[in-house]
Amino acid sequence: MTTQYGNQPTGQQHPGAPRRGASGNVFSIIAIVLGVVGFIVLPIVFALAGLVMAIIAKTVRHERLSTVAIVVSAVGLVGGMVLGAIFASM
């Protein structure tokens, strides 16, 4: 929206305009954190939850970091299981 005095912005957005800021990649960031935590502790719980959130971020919310979140969560899931198997056999 502009004012009557030319092309100066008023600071208002249209009701249907997408919001900018930190809310753009929230699911992806949470999924990345869960993938990293899942690599260290309980990969079946944390990394799998991160993978589900990353897939939701990719398909439903179309977030930019969702591909990174899918990779990190998948590596956390597989790597955490391998790391757990190595420590369990010792």
PADREN-142317 format. One line per 5 residues: number of its first residue (from 1); for each residue x negated, y, z of N, C-alpha, C. Coordinates in steps of 0.2 Angstrom, whole numbers. Each point is the difference from the previous one (the first is absolute). Layout:
BEGIN
NUM = X/Y/Z/X/Y/Z/X/Y/Z; ...
END
This chain:
BEGIN
1 = -4/-6/0/4/6/0/-4/6/0; 2/5/-3/-4/7/0/4/5/2; -3/6/2/4/5/2/2/5/-6; 4/5/2/2/4/-6/-6/5/-2; -5/0/3/-6/4/-2/-5/-3/-4
6 = 2/-5/-4/-5/-3/-4/-1/-8/2; -6/-2/-2/-1/-7/1/-4/-2/7; 2/3/5/-2/-1/7/3/-6/3; -3/-5/3/3/-5/3/3/2/7; 6/-3/1/3/2/7/-2/-5/5
11 = -3/-6/-2/-2/-5/5/6/-5/1; 5/0/-4/6/-5/1/-1/-5/-6; 2/-6/1/0/-5/-5/8/-2/-1; 0/-3/-6/7/-2/-2/1/-6/5; 7/-1/1/1/-6/5/-2/-7/-3
16 = 0/-1/-7/-2/-6/-3/-7/-1/-1; -4/5/1/-7/0/-1/-4/-4/4; -5/-4/-2/-4/-4/4/-4/3/5; -1/-2/6/-3/3/5/-8/-1/0; -4/4/1/-7/-1/0/-3/0/7
21 = -6/-3/1/-3/0/6/-2/-7/2; 0/-1/7/-3/-7/2/5/-5/-1; 7/1/-1/5/-5/-1/-1/-4/-6; -4/2/-5/-1/-3/-6/-2/-7/0; -5/-2/4/-3/-7/0/0/-3/7
26 = 6/1/3/0/-2/7/0/-8/0; 4/-3/-4/0/-8/0/-6/-2/-2; -4/3/-5/-6/-3/-2/-5/1/5; -1/5/4/-5/1/5/1/-5/6; 7/-1/2/1/-4/5/-2/-7/-2
31 = 1/-2/-7/-1/-7/-2/-8/-1/0; -4/6/-2/-7/-1/0/-3/-1/7; 3/3/5/-2/0/7/2/-8/2; 6/-2/-1/2/-7/2/-5/-5/-4; -2/1/-6/-4/-4/-3/-7/-1/3
36 = -3/6/2/-6/0/4/0/-3/7; 6/1/3/1/-3/7/1/-7/-1; 3/-2/-5/1/-7/-2/-6/-4/-1; -5/3/-3/-6/-3/-1/-4/-2/6; 1/4/5/-3/-2/7/4/-4/5
41 = 7/2/0/4/-3/5/7/-3/-3; 2/-6/1/6/-3/-3/2/2/-7; -4/-3/-5/1/2/-7/7/-2/-2; 3/-5/2/7/-2/-2/5/5/2; -1/3/6/5/5/2/-1/7/-3
46 = -6/3/1/-2/7/-2/-1/0/-8; -4/-4/-3/-2/1/-7/6/-2/-4; 4/-5/2/6/-1/-3/5/5/0; 1/3/6/5/6/0/-3/6/-4; -7/1/0/-2/5/-5/1/-1/-7
51 = -1/-7/-2/2/-2/-7/7/2/-2; 4/-2/5/8/1/-2/1/8/0; -3/4/4/1/7/0/-3/3/-6; -6/-3/-2/-3/3/-7/4/-2/-6; 3/-6/0/4/-1/-5/7/4/-1
56 = 2/2/6/6/4/1/-2/7/-3; -6/2/2/-3/7/-2/-1/0/-7; -1/-6/-3/-2/0/-8/7/0/-4; 5/-4/2/6/-1/-4/5/5/2; 1/1/6/6/5/2/-2/7/0
61 = -6/1/3/-2/7/1/-4/3/-5; -4/-4/-4/-4/2/-5/-6/5/3; -3/-2/5/-5/3/3/-7/-1/-4; -4/5/0/-6/0/-3/-5/-5/3; -1/0/6/-5/-5/4/3/-7/1
66 = 5/-1/-3/3/-7/1/-4/-6/-3; -3/1/-6/-5/-5/-2/-6/-1/4; -3/5/3/-5/-1/5/2/-3/6; 6/1/2/3/-3/6/1/-7/-1; 3/-2/-6/1/-7/-2/-7/-4/0
71 = -5/3/-3/-7/-3/0/-3/-1/7; 1/5/4/-3/0/7/4/-5/4; 6/0/0/4/-5/4/-1/-7/-3; -1/-1/-6/-1/-7/-2/-7/-2/2; -5/4/-1/-7/-2/3/0/-1/7
76 = 4/4/4/1/-1/7/3/-6/2; 5/-2/-4/3/-6/1/-4/-6/-1; -3/-1/-6/-4/-5/-2/-7/0/4; -3/6/1/-6/0/4/1/-1/7; 5/2/3/1/-1/7/2/-8/1
81 = 3/-3/-4/1/-7/0/-7/-4/0; -4/2/-5/-6/-3/-1/-5/1/6; 0/6/3/-4/2/6/3/-4/6; 6/-1/0/3/-4/6/-2/-7/-1; 0/-3/-6/-2/-7/-1/-7/-1/2
86 = -4/5/-2/-7/-1/2/-2/1/7; 4/4/4/-1/1/7/3/-6/4; 5/-3/-3/4/-6/3/-5/-6/-1; -4/-1/-5/-4/-6/-1/-6/0/4; -2/6/3/-6/1/4/1/-4/7
END
